[in-house]
């Protein structure tokens, strides 16, 4: 229960900048519910007076007052709906921005071991689920305390015994969600977890249809999805059964309250202690005390799902940054890259990946980093980019330890061309311009020319305006790679890291990438993480990474193109 309470309290803390709107939302809820109670009370009094044969002249002021009260209540209801949803959607936008910030801080690692589909569900479904909390819970709960209290006070003024009869039932109805709160929390967490797993599996199924078809596993994966759906259905069924029990308990207690009130009313009438003309008023006041509580307890039956969603959202929002971004924005005097005695281990591994790595890359030099798969080459590239920080040792650009540079400044100095290129569904121009959103079309074209991408872009149906498709599926691997190089060049970063950029390319595309490297010679400081001999020939030096250390420092490889 403590964790779940923390989740709800965490949602409430998100309102810190919206106190005025929150106060107006609560006020609107009280005015709207109070207006409804006042309208019904006035109508009940009017009915009682009419039953007792009051002349029409006495009824007209009451009718006019009732009409005015109804109009006021309608306006209050509209105001409540508008202000509560304004607050809800403002806070949901704030939540989603903080979710995205949490995902960014965690990059490039996963968040709490969650899969892509689960994270997408949290950023969309869970965040939208909070609309129910912000728009329909907070103000309603305040109103559900004040309005019934006012109705009960009115009932006490009319007939004190009736108020004493009704009060215990109000307390019992209000506490119904507490009876099964532990089950609600557990079941809500289970529903959200199964929904996230189903979303993740569905995304994998969509992305991997080609591979599933090739290996004849499409039907097996469909069965896996069906099993996930059945599991989710069972979790939702258990959640629904518990919610139904809560609703049944509320209905049973409400009926019991009604029966107790009827017996008490009959007893008072028999003793002559209650006037018949007050009966409509008593019914309205009793209903006004009971109905707001039953409404909020019905929403409370969904708190298990709300708590689970809140916990998942807050887990991402509170995700700690992998590295601290608190440097001073003073550019180094040169772009010499120096790695000194760097040690690094992933937390889930007992043996360090890097154990005292040291080397230096001069400005304008191309250095290749080679080694067996899994030896730590890409890890070293990630450390250069500060996706993580070394456990010990330091990395310098010029005279500056990169930990003393703001991340924005560092990313202006170092850019990266990965092996697995991620393109967005937009146009070729938009994907290249990701490296510099303010770049002109001429700058985009120049970067494409340096990356040896201009010729194939010109042959596309719409040239630079051709859509790349989701994840760049409309382009070949070599084309995607050259767009990635153009994107990196557009940053104008003086240091470039090529992480196996040509490892999966055919000869023609590999040659194009090599030509791009040749065009950059002496213009950039380049680190090549590679193993192909043709790529290594472009390097001025080759460094061999083995057993977490640089083993050899050959001064030159074979002759590279001039």
C-alpha positions in Angstrom: 0.0 0.0 0.0 2.9 2.4 0.7 4.2 2.2 -2.9 0.7 2.8 -4.3 0.1 5.7 -2.0 3.4 7.1 -3.1 2.2 6.8 -6.7 -1.0 8.8 -6.1 0.9 11.3 -4.0 3.4 11.6 -6.9 0.5 12.5 -9.2 -0.7 15.2 -6.8 2.8 16.7 -6.6 2.6 17.3 -10.4 0.0 20.0 -9.6 2.5 22.2 -7.9 2.5 24.8 -10.7 -1.3 24.6 -11.1 -2.5 25.5 -7.6 -4.8 28.3 -8.8 -6.5 26.1 -11.5 -6.7 23.2 -9.0 -8.5 25.5 -6.5 -10.9 26.7 -9.2 -11.5 23.0 -10.1 -12.4 22.1 -6.5 -14.5 25.2 -6.2 -16.3 24.4 -9.4 -17.0 20.9 -8.2 -18.4 22.1 -4.9 -20.6 24.8 -6.6 -21.9 22.3 -9.2 -22.8 19.6 -6.7 -24.1 22.1 -4.2 -26.2 23.7 -6.9 -27.7 20.4 -7.9 -28.5 19.7 -4.2 -30.0 23.2 -3.9 -32.1 22.7 -7.0 -33.5 19.4 -5.8 -34.1 20.7 -2.3 -36.1 23.7 -3.7 -38.1 21.4 -6.0 -38.8 19.1 -3.1 -40.0 21.9 -0.9 -42.1 23.3 -3.8 -43.7 19.8 -4.2 -44.5 19.5 -0.5 -46.1 23.0 -0.3 -48.1 22.2 -3.4 -49.3 18.9 -2.0 -50.6 20.7 1.1 -52.8 22.9 -1.1 -50.9 26.2 -1.1 -52.4 28.8 -3.5 -50.7 29.4 -6.9 -49.7 32.9 -5.9 -47.5 31.5 -3.1 -46.0 29.0 -5.6 -44.9 31.4 -8.3 -41.9 32.9 -6.4 -40.8 29.4 -5.6 -41.1 28.4 -9.2 -39.1 31.4 -10.4 -36.5 30.7 -7.8 -36.2 27.1 -8.9 -35.9 28.2 -12.6 -33.0 30.5 -11.7 -31.4 27.9 -9.6 -31.6 25.3 -12.4 -29.9 27.8 -14.8 -27.2 28.5 -12.2 -26.6 24.8 -11.7 -26.4 24.2 -15.4 -23.8 26.9 -15.8 -21.9 25.6 -12.8 -21.8 22.1 -14.3 -20.4 23.5 -17.6 -17.8 25.4 -15.7 -16.8 22.3 -13.7 -16.5 20.3 -16.8 -14.4 22.9 -18.6 -12.0 23.8 -15.7 -11.5 20.2 -14.6 -10.6 19.0 -18.1 -8.4 22.0 -18.7 -6.5 21.0 -15.5 -6.5 17.3 -16.6 -5.1 17.8 -20.1 -2.6 20.4 -18.9 -1.2 18.0 -16.4 -1.3 15.1 -18.8 0.8 17.1 -21.2 3.2 17.8 -18.4 3.3 14.1 -17.5 4.1 13.1 -21.0 6.8 15.6 -21.3 8.4 14.3 -18.1 8.0 10.7 -19.3 9.9 11.6 -22.5 12.5 13.4 -20.4 12.9 10.3 -18.3 13.3 8.2 -21.5 15.9 10.6 -22.8 17.9 10.5 -19.5 17.9 6.7 -19.6 19.1 6.6 -23.2 20.7 4.6 -24.7 19.9 2.0 -22.0 16.4 0.6 -21.3 14.3 1.9 -18.5 13.9 -0.6 -15.6 14.3 -3.4 -18.1 11.0 -2.5 -19.9 10.5 -3.3 -23.6 9.7 -0.7 -26.3 6.0 -1.6 -26.4 5.6 -1.3 -22.7 7.3 2.2 -22.7 5.0 3.3 -25.6 2.0 2.1 -23.5 3.1 4.1 -20.5 3.7 7.2 -22.6 0.3 7.1 -24.2 -2.3 4.8 -22.5 -1.1 5.3 -18.9 -0.7 9.0 -19.3 -4.2 9.3 -20.8 -5.6 7.2 -18.0 -4.6 9.9 -15.6 -7.4 12.1 -17.1 -9.8 10.1 -15.0 -7.8 11.0 -11.8 -7.2 14.7 -12.6 -10.6 15.5 -14.1 -13.0 13.2 -12.3 -11.5 12.3 -8.9 -9.9 15.2 -7.0 -12.7 17.8 -7.1 -15.4 15.1 -6.9 -13.9 13.7 -3.7 -13.9 17.1 -2.1 -17.5 17.6 -3.1 -18.3 14.2 -1.9 -17.3 15.2 1.6 -18.8 18.7 1.7 -22.1 18.2 -0.1 -23.2 15.1 1.8 -22.3 16.9 5.1 -24.5 19.8 4.1 -27.3 17.5 3.1 -27.0 15.5 6.4 -27.1 18.8 8.3 -30.2 19.8 6.5 -31.8 16.4 7.2 -30.8 16.8 10.9 -32.6 20.2 10.9 -35.8 18.6 9.5 -35.8 15.3 11.4 -32.8 14.5 13.7 -33.6 10.8 14.0 -33.4 10.4 10.2 -29.9 11.9 10.1 -28.7 9.5 12.9 -30.1 6.6 10.9 -28.5 7.6 7.6 -25.0 8.7 8.9 -23.6 5.1 9.6 -24.6 4.0 6.1 -22.8 7.0 4.6 -19.6 5.9 6.4 -20.0 2.3 5.3 -20.5 3.2 1.6 -17.5 5.5 1.7 -15.2 2.8 3.0 -16.2 0.1 0.5 -13.1 0.6 -1.8 -10.9 0.2 1.3 -12.2 -3.3 1.9 -10.6 -4.7 -1.2 -7.9 -2.1 -1.8 -5.1 -4.6 -1.6 -6.7 -6.8 -4.3 -7.4 -3.7 -6.4 -3.8 -2.6 -6.3 -2.5 -6.1 -7.2 -5.0 -6.7 -9.9 -4.5 -3.2 -11.4 -0.7 -3.8 -11.6 -1.3 -7.2 -13.2 -3.6 -5.7 -15.8 -1.2 -2.9 -16.7 1.7 -5.4 -16.9 -0.1 -7.8 -19.2 -1.3 -4.9 -21.4 2.3 -3.7 -21.7 3.6 -7.1 -22.6 0.8 -7.5 -25.3 1.8 -4.1 -26.7 5.4 -5.1 -26.8 4.8 -8.4 -28.5 2.5 -6.7 -31.0 5.2 -4.2 -32.0 7.7 -7.1 -32.3 5.3 -9.0 -34.5 4.7 -6.0 -36.8 8.5 -5.2 -37.0 9.6 -8.8 -37.5 7.0 -10.1 -40.0 9.7 -10.7 -42.7 11.8 -12.8 -40.4 8.9 -14.7 -39.0 7.7 -15.5 -42.6 11.2 -16.6 -43.7 11.6 -19.0 -40.7 8.0 -20.2 -40.8 7.2 -18.9 -37.3 4.4 -16.4 -38.1 1.7 -18.8 -36.9 3.6 -19.6 -33.8 4.0 -15.9 -33.0 0.3 -15.4 -33.6 -0.5 -18.1 -31.1 1.8 -16.3 -28.7 -0.2 -13.1 -29.2 -3.4 -15.0 -28.7 -2.1 -16.4 -25.4 -1.0 -13.0 -24.3 -4.6 -11.8 -25.1 -6.1 -14.6 -23.1 -3.8 -13.8 -20.2 -4.8 -10.1 -20.3 -8.4 -11.1 -20.6 -8.2 -13.2 -17.4 -6.5 -10.4 -15.5 -9.2 -8.0 -16.7 -11.8 -10.5 -15.7 -10.4 -10.8 -12.1 -10.3 -7.0 -12.0 -13.9 -6.8 -13.2 -15.1 -9.4 -10.6 -13.5 -7.4 -7.8 -14.9 -4.2 -9.1 -18.4 -5.8 -9.4 -18.2 -7.0 -5.8 -17.5 -3.4 -4.7 -20.4 -2.2 -6.8 -22.7 -4.9 -5.3 -21.7 -3.9 -1.8 -22.4 -0.2 -2.6 -25.8 -1.1 -4.0 -26.6 -3.4 -1.0 -25.7 -0.7 1.5 -27.6 1.9 -0.4 -30.7 -0.3 -0.4 -30.3 -1.0 3.3 -30.0 2.8 3.9 -33.3 3.3 2.0 -35.1 0.6 4.0 -33.8 1.9 7.3 -35.0 5.4 6.3 -38.5 4.1 5.3 -38.9 2.3 8.6 -37.8 5.4 10.5 -40.1 7.7 8.5 -43.1 5.4 9.1 -42.3 5.3 12.8 -42.1 9.1 12.9 -45.4 9.5 11.0 -47.2 7.1 13.2 -46.1 9.1 16.3 -47.1 12.4 14.6 -43.5 13.6 14.9 -43.2 14.3 11.1 -45.3 16.4 8.8 -46.3 14.7 5.5 -45.4 17.8 3.5 -41.7 17.3 4.5 -41.5 13.9 2.9 -40.3 15.1 -0.6 -37.7 17.3 1.1 -36.5 14.3 3.3 -36.1 12.1 0.2 -34.1 14.7 -1.6 -31.8 15.4 1.3 -31.2 11.7 1.9 -30.4 11.2 -1.7 -28.2 14.3 -1.8 -26.2 12.9 1.1 -25.9 9.4 -0.4 -25.5 9.8 -4.2 -22.2 11.9 -4.2 -20.6 9.2 -2.1 -21.8 6.3 -4.2 -20.6 8.1 -7.3 -17.0 8.6 -6.1 -16.9 5.1 -4.6 -17.7 3.8 -8.0 -14.7 5.6 -9.5 -12.6 4.4 -6.5 -13.2 0.9 -7.7 -10.9 1.8 -10.6 -8.1 3.0 -8.4 -6.1 -0.2 -8.7 -5.6 0.6 -12.4 -4.9 4.2 -11.6 -2.3 3.4 -9.0 -0.5 0.9 -11.2 -0.4 3.5 -14.1 0.8 6.2 -11.7 3.6 3.9 -10.4 4.8 3.1 -13.9 4.7 6.7 -15.0 6.6 7.9 -11.9 9.2 5.2 -12.3 10.1 6.7 -15.7 9.8 10.3 -14.6 12.2 9.7 -11.7 14.7 7.8 -13.8 18.1 9.0 -12.9 20.4 10.4 -15.7 23.1 8.0 -16.7 25.6 10.9 -16.6 25.6 14.3 -14.9 25.2 17.3 -17.2 26.8 20.1 -15.3 29.8 21.2 -17.3 31.0 24.7 -18.3 30.5 25.6 -21.9 34.1 26.5 -22.9 35.3 24.8 -26.0 38.6 23.0 -25.9 41.6 24.6 -27.8 41.9 21.6 -30.2 40.2 18.4 -31.2 43.0 15.9 -30.1 41.2 12.9 -28.5 42.9 11.3 -25.5 41.8 8.3 -23.5 43.7 7.7 -20.3 43.5 4.5 -18.2 39.8 4.0 -18.7 38.1 1.2 -16.8 34.4 0.4 -17.3 32.0 -2.4 -16.3 28.3 -2.8 -16.9 26.5 -3.3 -13.6 25.2 -6.7 -14.5 28.6 -8.0 -15.3 31.2 -9.1 -12.8 34.2 -8.6 -15.2 35.1 -5.1 -16.5 34.8 -4.6 -20.2 37.6 -2.1 -20.4 40.6 -2.4 -18.1 43.0 0.5 -18.4 42.5 1.6 -22.0 44.8 4.4 -23.2 45.4 5.9 -26.6 45.5 9.2 -28.4 44.1 10.4 -31.7 45.6 13.6 -33.2 43.4 16.3 -34.8 42.7 15.4 -38.4 43.9 11.7 -37.9 41.9 8.6 -38.8 42.4 5.8 -36.3 40.9 2.4 -36.6 39.9 0.4 -33.5 39.7 -3.3 -34.0 39.1 -6.4 -31.9 36.9 -9.5 -31.5 33.2 -9.2 -31.1 32.1 -8.2 -27.6 35.6 -7.0 -26.6 34.3 -3.4 -25.9 34.8 -1.4 -29.1 31.3 0.0 -29.2 31.3 0.5 -25.4 34.4 2.7 -25.9 32.5 4.6 -28.5 29.6 5.1 -26.1 32.0 6.4 -23.5 33.4 8.9 -25.9 29.8 10.1 -26.5 29.1 10.1 -22.7 26.2 7.7 -22.9 28.0 6.4 -19.8 31.0 7.6 -17.8 34.1 5.5 -17.0 34.3 3.9 -13.7 37.8 5.3 -13.5 40.2 7.1 -15.8 39.3 10.0 -18.1 38.7 11.0 -21.7 39.9 14.3 -23.0 39.2 16.5 -26.0 42.2 18.9 -26.2 42.9 19.8 -22.6 39.3 19.3 -21.4 38.0 16.3 -19.6 34.7 15.6 -21.4 32.9 15.3 -18.0 33.6 19.1 -17.6 31.7 19.8 -20.8 27.9 20.3 -21.1 26.4 17.4 -23.0 25.1 19.8 -25.7 28.7 21.1 -26.2 30.1 17.6 -26.3 27.6 16.5 -28.9 28.7 19.5 -31.0 32.2 18.2 -30.9 31.6 14.5 -31.4 29.1 12.8 -33.8 28.4 9.2 -34.4 27.5 7.0 -37.4 26.1 3.7 -36.0 26.1 0.3 -37.6 22.3 0.0 -37.2 21.0 3.3 -38.7 17.7 4.5 -37.3 15.8 6.7 -39.8 12.4 8.2 -39.3 9.4 8.0 -41.6 9.8 11.5 -42.9 11.6 12.7 -46.0 15.3 12.2 -46.9 15.8 15.9 -46.3 14.2 15.8 -42.9 16.3 12.8 -41.9 19.6 14.5 -42.9 18.5 17.7 -41.3 18.2 15.9 -38.0 21.9 16.7 -37.6 21.2 20.4 -37.8 17.5 21.5 -38.0 18.5 25.0 -39.0 20.6 23.9 -42.0 19.6 25.3 -45.4 18.8 23.1 -48.4 22.2 23.9 -49.9 24.0 22.7 -46.7 21.9 19.5 -46.7 22.9 18.9 -50.4 26.6 19.6 -49.6 26.5 17.1 -46.7 24.9 14.5 -49.0 27.6 15.1 -51.6 30.4 14.5 -49.1 28.6 11.3 -47.9 28.4 10.0 -51.6 24.6 10.1 -51.3 23.8 12.7 -53.8 23.6 10.4 -56.8 21.1 7.9 -55.4 19.0 10.7 -53.8 18.7 12.3 -57.2 17.4 9.0 -58.6 14.7 8.7 -56.0 11.1 9.5 -57.2 10.9 12.8 -55.3 14.6 13.3 -54.6 15.2 14.9 -51.2 11.4 14.9 -50.6 11.1 11.1 -50.9 9.7 9.5 -47.8 12.1 7.0 -46.1 9.3 4.9 -44.7 9.1 3.6 -41.2 12.6 2.9 -39.9 13.9 3.7 -43.4 12.4 0.6 -45.0 12.0 2.2 -48.4 15.8 2.5 -48.7 18.6 0.0 -48.9 21.1 -0.6 -46.2 23.8 1.3 -48.0 21.5 4.2 -48.7 20.5 4.4 -45.1 24.1 4.3 -44.1 25.1 7.2 -46.4 22.1 9.3 -45.1 23.4 8.6 -41.6 26.9 9.9 -42.7 25.3 13.0 -44.3 23.4 13.6 -41.1 26.5 13.3 -39.0 28.4 15.6 -41.3 25.7 18.3 -41.1 26.5 18.7 -37.4 29.9 20.0 -38.4 31.3 18.1 -35.4 35.1 18.0 -35.7 35.3 14.4 -34.3 33.4 11.5 -35.9 32.9 7.9 -34.7 32.1 5.3 -37.3 30.8 2.2 -35.5 31.1 -0.7 -38.0 29.5 1.7 -40.6 30.3 -0.6 -43.6 30.2 -4.0 -42.0 26.9 -5.1 -43.6 27.2 -3.4 -46.9 27.8 -4.8 -50.4 30.9 -3.9 -52.3 29.3 -1.0 -54.2 28.0 0.7 -51.1 31.1 -0.1 -49.1 33.1 1.7 -51.8 30.8 4.7 -51.5 31.3 4.8 -47.8 35.1 4.6 -48.3 34.9 7.5 -50.8 33.1 9.5 -48.1 35.9 8.7 -45.7 38.5 9.8 -48.2 36.7 13.1 -48.7 36.9 13.7 -45.0 40.6 13.0 -44.6 42.4 15.7 -42.7 39.1 17.6 -42.2 37.9 15.6 -39.2 39.3 13.5 -36.4 37.9 10.1 -37.1 37.7 6.9 -35.0 36.8 3.8 -37.1 35.4 0.9 -35.2 35.8 -1.7 -38.0 37.2 -5.1 -39.0 37.1 -5.1 -42.8 40.6 -4.8 -44.4 39.3 -2.3 -47.0 38.1 0.0 -44.3 41.2 -0.4 -42.2 43.3 0.7 -45.2 41.7 4.2 -44.8 43.2 4.5 -41.3 46.4 6.2 -40.4 46.8 3.9 -37.5 45.2 0.7 -36.2 44.6 0.0 -32.4 43.9 -3.5 -31.3 41.5 -3.9 -28.3 42.0 -7.2 -26.6 41.1 -8.4 -23.0 40.0 -4.9 -22.2 43.2 -3.2 -23.1 45.0 -1.8 -26.2 47.6 -4.5 -27.0 49.4 -3.0 -30.0 49.9 0.4 -31.5 51.0 0.0 -35.1 52.0 3.3 -36.5 50.6 2.6 -40.0 48.5 0.1 -42.0 48.8 -0.4 -45.7 48.9 2.7 -47.8 45.7 4.7 -47.8 44.5 6.8 -50.7 46.1 10.3 -50.8 
